[in-house]
Amino acid sequence: MLLIHCPYCAETLPEMEFAYAGEAHIVRPETPSEVSDAEWEKFLFIRSNPKGVHAERWRHIHGCGRFFNALRDTVSDQFLTTYPAGAARPEAASE
């Protein structure tokens, strides 16, 4: 079982308390009406799938309900750190 730390509740809880919400730090285009179909495709569907440390977005659905970001190693499935949504990505110790 994965244990995830919510940076808002300051609790470490089982994965079933949370919902995965995709890759973190994806920025919406500033002027959507001026974006080409290819750019929309990239924004909506194309995501990185790295082997190693990956920034992810999670939501504490059975707690505070807030979104937060996490750095997770996709090889070991270990959470390295979690941090509030909107905060800059921290450097991971194993990167």
Secondary structure, 3 states (H helix, E strand, C coil): CCEEEECCCCEEEEHHHCEEEEECCCCCCCCHHHCCHHHHHHHHHCCCCCCCEEEEEEECCCCCCCEEEEEEECCCCEEEEEEECCCCCCCCCCC
